Amino acid sequence: MWRSFACEQQFLSEYFRSRSAEQKLAEAEFSKPEKGELEEPIPEVLESSKEEEDTVDTVKTPETDTLEEESLEKLDLEEPSEQPEEVKPTEKPKPKVDITKQHIMTSASMFDKTAHSDRPAPEMPAIVGIEYPRAASWSSSTVEEILRDSIGRQVFRCFLFQSLAEENLLFVEAIEKLEKDKDGKHIRDGVKGLLDDYGSYINLSSKSMAMLKEAAATDNPDPKALEVAHKEISKLLENDQFPRFRRSAIYIEFLEQLLPRSYAERWSQSFEALLGNQVGRHHFRQYLFSVHAEENLRFWEAVVEFRGLKDKSPAMQNMGKTIYNQYLKEGAHNEIFLPFGVRQGVEKLLKEEVDQHLFDNAIKHVEQLLKNDPYVRFLQSKEYNDLLAKLKN
């Protein structure tokens, strides 16, 4: 639409410039110089216009108007150098704005990597002085338990930094220090610092944020403000970041450095030992992915997590429906093969009271599928043999 408008404006401009040329021609005829005087050369555009005008009848008709406009347009195209140039208003160049300095961000994104550039990445702890069982126990622990372990806390911190979520742990640590302080002014100043440092990154409810702002504005802050904020961020770590940590590459790689070779050798004798080991399950999953059978192990892991929830709780009911829709529902993206009777049994139980036995028959069938063929081929795979060669005795 803009191009059509521009073309229309150009045509009108050329048309009125041609009309102006005709007027100048008429004035030139009335002011011809006397004989002997030097004649000023008439621009070619005027002479051409006169010749065009002579070919047109003096009586104007719609047809003659059209012919005149076409001839004038042709003239403009043939001799553009003789036409008076249209004066265009000069536009002031827009000043370049450095978006990095335009203003101070009041609510920076928690996923903005540049926000972490001023803080060095935490270092992974050394593996000296820690046994594999200790590190492996973190996968079945809680956030509170792993934070009580100095090495576990550091590994978890490194994961959070990579996930652009370290502010949550830093906030919790700062809150814990303030909760031990008894001086009201110290607490007030500490809350101000919390809001300045982490207010734009942490995901607090509006109620909790309002309580912190109120605490930062009084000499006698309410300790409940710290308690509510602490609880919210700790819950976020527990329900969101910690489950991802247990499946993360950074944790698996740390475990792999500690894994004794004897553990990996046992996998060839026991399928249950393979599934029960975090590192073994990781490498088995990678192999299954290469043969397009990963969904069976994903389902198995989801059911293990489902059974770890509080029995008959709303959370268990919601997760049961999620697992069904993702793995058992006909046409699901990650649908696994189950006998009709087993699938129908799960559907029936979902309509009734959901408990930890919801997927018992389904998980038995999947375990048998994995054990019959993929497990045997995994033990002969390059994936498994490369791991054995890398592990120390």
FIPADREN-954397 format. One line per 2 residues: number of its first residue (from 1); their letters; for each residue z, y, x of C-alpha. Coordinates in steps of 0.001 Angstrom, whole numbers. Last residue first. Example, Ala and Ser with C-alpha at 12.3 -4.5 7.8 and 13.67 -1.06 7.14 Angstrom:
residues 2
2> SA> 7140 -1060 13670; 7800 -4500 12300
//
This chain:
residues 393
393> NK> 39504 -50000 38952; 37375 -46873 38816
391> LK> 34808 -46165 36141; 31236 -45130 36950
389> AL> 29730 -48603 37159; 31317 -49562 33849
387> LD> 29885 -46457 32189; 26391 -47228 33473
385> NY> 26708 -50757 32087; 27637 -49516 28616
383> EK> 24826 -47001 28220; 22277 -49266 29935
381> SQ> 22692 -51702 27074; 23759 -55350 27178
379> LF> 27160 -54733 25580; 25427 -52451 23062
377> RV> 23111 -55285 21978; 26049 -57453 20946
375> YP> 27729 -54561 19096; 24528 -53623 17263
373> DN> 23965 -57178 15905; 26766 -58979 14108
371> KL> 29647 -56620 14872; 28191 -53514 13268
369> LQ> 27274 -55291 10040; 30666 -57006 9891
367> EV> 32449 -53685 10329; 30321 -52203 7543
365> HK> 31236 -55009 5099; 34930 -54721 5863
363> IA> 34756 -50939 5443; 33216 -51253 1987
361> ND> 35827 -53717 780; 38717 -51480 1868
359> FL> 37144 -48181 758; 39601 -47113 -1960
357> HQ> 42623 -48826 -392; 44231 -45540 735
355> DV> 44625 -44356 -2855; 42466 -42771 -5570
353> EE> 43722 -43165 -9145; 40851 -43939 -11511
351> KL> 37326 -42556 -11608; 37027 -43066 -7854
349> LK> 38142 -46674 -8294; 35117 -47450 -10476
347> EV> 32680 -45868 -8036; 34209 -47855 -5170
345> GQ> 33809 -51110 -7108; 30191 -50287 -7952
343> RV> 29394 -49890 -4263; 30958 -53252 -3449
341> GF> 29137 -54980 -6325; 25766 -53515 -5359
339> PL> 26024 -54763 -1784; 26292 -51926 733
337> FI> 23707 -50324 3020; 24684 -46903 4308
335> EN> 23452 -43576 2937; 23496 -40731 5447
333> HA> 21199 -38357 3479; 22463 -39685 159
331> GE> 19850 -41299 -2090; 22331 -43578 -3853
329> KL> 25862 -42364 -3231; 27648 -44335 -533
327> YQ> 27588 -42227 2640; 27837 -38494 1928
325> NY> 28712 -38483 -1760; 31242 -41312 -1355
323> IT> 32829 -39735 1703; 33185 -36400 -117
321> KG> 34678 -38053 -3194; 37288 -39807 -1058
319> MN> 37986 -36563 787; 38803 -34798 -2468
317> QM> 41099 -37596 -3651; 42868 -37777 -301
315> AP> 43445 -34006 -309; 44736 -34195 -3889
313> SK> 47332 -36736 -2676; 47290 -40416 -3611
311> DK> 48519 -41418 -124; 49002 -38567 2337
309> LG> 46022 -38577 4657; 45573 -41013 7543
307> RF> 43561 -43402 5385; 40845 -40778 5001
305> EV> 40632 -40309 8788; 40018 -44037 9216
303> VA> 37501 -43876 6345; 35605 -41069 8072
301> EW> 35511 -43056 11318; 33977 -46095 9585
299> FR> 31437 -43899 7796; 30401 -42324 11089
297> LN> 30111 -45824 12566; 27677 -46882 9843
295> EE> 25796 -43560 9972; 24878 -44093 13645
293> AH> 22296 -46787 12950; 19126 -45063 14168
291> VS> 18733 -47167 17351; 19428 -44255 19736
289> FL> 22225 -43011 17475; 23843 -46428 17656
287> YQ> 23958 -46122 21458; 25574 -42707 21286
285> RF> 28094 -44019 18777; 28986 -46922 21073
283> HH> 29570 -44416 23870; 31961 -42373 21727
281> RG> 33669 -45469 20312; 34410 -46680 23826
279> VQ> 35839 -43310 24821; 38163 -43116 21817
277> NG> 39216 -46771 21996; 40029 -48618 18777
275> LL> 36399 -49365 17987; 35929 -51089 21348
273> AE> 39229 -52978 21166; 38285 -54192 17667
271> FS> 35006 -55563 19007; 36968 -57614 21519
269> QS> 35745 -59488 24581; 33085 -57064 25841
267> WR> 35401 -54181 24980; 37996 -55588 27371
265> EA> 35850 -54515 30316; 36165 -50888 29241
263> YS> 39960 -51044 29363; 39903 -52818 32736
261> RP> 37843 -49975 34183; 40764 -47603 33734
259> LL> 40055 -44483 31627; 41448 -41289 33172
257> QE> 38137 -39551 33907; 36813 -40775 30557
255> LF> 39710 -39129 28758; 38761 -35714 30155
253> EI> 35107 -36294 29230; 36114 -37250 25686
251> YI> 38253 -34109 25351; 35506 -31741 26527
249> AS> 32879 -33562 24464; 34778 -32881 21253
247> RR> 35766 -35486 18663; 39528 -34884 18897
245> FR> 38902 -31149 19270; 36987 -31052 15992
243> PF> 40017 -32424 14140; 42190 -29819 15944
241> QD> 40068 -26787 15036; 40020 -27015 11250
239> NE> 43104 -28504 9620; 45709 -28165 12361
237> LL> 44492 -24927 13938; 44110 -23291 10532
235> KS> 47569 -24497 9528; 49018 -22940 12675
233> IE> 47221 -19699 11790; 48747 -19580 8305
231> KH> 52261 -20625 9335; 52527 -18044 12093
229> AV> 51329 -15288 9745; 53948 -16231 7135
227> EL> 56762 -16468 9694; 55906 -13193 11383
225> AK> 55977 -11309 8081; 59160 -13169 7116
223> PD> 60963 -11521 10023; 60837 -8231 8042
221> PN> 60448 -5341 10429; 63385 -2984 11072
219> DT> 61920 -26 12961; 59065 220 10482
217> AA> 55282 695 10668; 54331 -2495 12510
215> AE> 56164 -4595 9922; 54069 -2997 7160
213> KL> 50913 -3841 9053; 52132 -7421 9463
211> MA> 52904 -7732 5745; 49466 -6371 4841
209> MS> 47818 -8935 7113; 49752 -11741 5441
207> KS> 48710 -10597 1969; 45076 -10095 2983
205> SL> 44984 -13658 4308; 44643 -14119 8052
203> NI> 41519 -15269 9882; 42100 -14082 13424
201> YS> 39474 -12029 15229; 39774 -8351 14273
199> GY> 43590 -8355 14225; 43803 -10090 17604
197> DD> 44546 -7480 20258; 45367 -4373 18228
195> LL> 47124 -6294 15455; 49169 -8302 17924
193> GK> 50055 -5189 19924; 51336 -3475 16798
191> VG> 53356 -6609 16017; 54905 -6458 19488
189> DR> 55802 -2795 19063; 57592 -3598 15811
187> IH> 59290 -6665 17320; 60538 -4629 20269
185> KG> 61759 -1958 17877; 63666 -4520 15807
183> DK> 65380 -6173 18782; 66185 -9818 18030
181> DK> 63318 -11457 19917; 62842 -15204 19452
179> EL> 60310 -14714 16645; 58409 -12324 18903
177> KE> 57818 -15052 21484; 56556 -17508 18855
175> IA> 54240 -14835 17446; 52651 -14320 20878
173> EV> 52028 -18062 21251; 50528 -18273 17764
171> FL> 48230 -15318 18470; 47080 -16805 21769
169> LN> 46322 -20077 19961; 44245 -18351 17281
167> EE> 42605 -16062 19826; 41195 -19144 21568
165> AL> 38657 -19576 18761; 35316 -18963 20463
163> SQ> 34616 -22746 20445; 34489 -22884 24244
161> FL> 37812 -21036 24375; 39280 -23378 21772
159> FC> 38299 -26410 23843; 39866 -24933 26974
157> RF> 43066 -24217 25028; 43181 -27831 23788
155> VQ> 42967 -29052 27384; 45753 -26639 28351
153> RG> 48001 -27645 25450; 47516 -31324 26262
151> IS> 48560 -30680 29847; 51738 -28862 28804
149> DR> 52568 -31368 26053; 54507 -29552 23321
147> LI> 51204 -28093 22131; 49894 -31630 21561
145> EE> 52804 -32396 19244; 52545 -29224 17147
143> VT> 48809 -29699 16786; 49374 -33194 15441
141> SS> 48951 -36568 17138; 46401 -39364 16741
139> SW> 43824 -38033 19210; 46607 -36752 21460
137> SA> 47718 -40342 22142; 44687 -40869 24396
135> AR> 46060 -38355 26913; 49357 -40216 27267
133> PY> 47688 -43637 27231; 45353 -42580 30091
131> EI> 48101 -41670 32532; 48809 -38194 33890
129> GV> 50027 -37247 37366; 46704 -36175 38824
127> IA> 44082 -35510 36168; 43915 -31820 37047
125> PM> 44064 -29349 34194; 40885 -27694 32884
123> EP> 40657 -24050 33807; 40850 -21241 31265
121> AP> 37759 -19047 30951; 38319 -15513 32146
119> RD> 39000 -12807 29542; 36888 -9647 29517
117> SH> 33792 -11525 28360; 35495 -12973 25306
115> AT> 34304 -10302 22858; 30808 -10740 24242
113> KD> 30736 -14256 22766; 30900 -12898 19212
111> FM> 32026 -15734 16904; 35267 -14043 15835
109> SA> 33130 -11094 14837; 34502 -7708 15663
107> ST> 36248 -5791 12886; 36866 -2223 13974
105> MI> 33943 -2122 16347; 34081 1005 18436
103> HQ> 31084 3174 17899; 27611 3783 19241
101> KT> 28431 2551 22728; 26891 -935 22649
99> ID> 24284 296 20196; 22996 2722 22782
97> VK> 21149 5142 20582; 17787 6479 21597
95> PK> 17186 9916 20212; 14376 10121 17706
93> PK> 11416 11956 19076; 10755 15181 17212
91> ET> 7624 14906 15198; 4869 17371 15816
89> PK> 3140 18504 12680; -447 17433 12685
87> VE> -3185 19955 13147; -6441 18556 11916
85> EP> -9101 18851 14524; -12016 21091 13814
83> QE> -15102 18942 13708; -17570 19119 16579
81> SP> -16358 15963 18374; -16583 13850 15213
79> EE> -20350 14101 15047; -21723 10980 13346
77> LD> -18658 10081 11276; -18173 13579 9975
75> LK> -21811 13803 9014; -21627 10532 7112
73> EL> -18654 11891 5137; -20623 15008 4378
71> SE> -23546 12945 3209; -21347 10792 981
69> EE> -19605 13819 -539; -22895 15493 -1232
67> LT> -24369 12406 -2808; -21348 12058 -5079
65> DT> -21500 15679 -6112; -25222 15300 -6740
63> EP> -24615 12385 -9082; -21827 14209 -10945
61> TK> -24242 17103 -11444; -24501 20408 -9647
59> VT> -27510 22571 -10353; -28701 24037 -7084
57> DV> -30425 20795 -6277; -29473 19109 -3013
55> TD> -31765 18913 2; -30945 22451 1008
53> EE> -27219 21567 1158; -27805 18806 3705
51> EK> -29761 21148 5905; -27029 23745 5601
49> SS> -24339 21178 6524; -26322 20166 9583
47> EL> -26547 23748 10627; -22819 24247 10058
45> VE> -21855 21089 12015; -24148 22074 14781
43> PI> -22091 25151 15394; -23998 28379 14987
41> PE> -24983 29923 18253; -24324 33628 18335
39> EL> -27521 35533 18115; -28101 38101 20721
37> EG> -29377 41266 19218; -33003 42059 19469
35> KE> -33667 41733 15794; -30575 42405 13803
33> PK> -27792 39819 13605; -27362 37533 10546
31> SF> -24222 38460 8594; -25076 37328 5094
29> EA> -26313 33902 6264; -23208 33364 8443
27> EA> -20905 33912 5473; -22662 31117 3548
25> LK> -22383 28779 6498; -18666 29508 6836
23> QE> -18174 28563 3202; -20004 25262 3741
21> AS> -17807 24428 6731; -14682 24958 4628
19> RS> -15994 22470 2110; -16446 19953 4967
17> RF> -12815 20429 6015; -11812 19872 2406
15> YE> -13591 16498 2296; -12275 15332 5655
13> SL> -8681 15961 4568; -9252 14276 1227
11> FQ> -10677 11165 2955; -7794 11006 5451
9> QE> -5225 11216 2640; -6911 8362 784
7> CA> -6986 6223 3921; -3276 6814 4481
5> FS> -2427 5848 889; -4430 2645 1137
3> RW> -2654 1761 4437; 752 2407 2847
1> M> 0 0 0
//
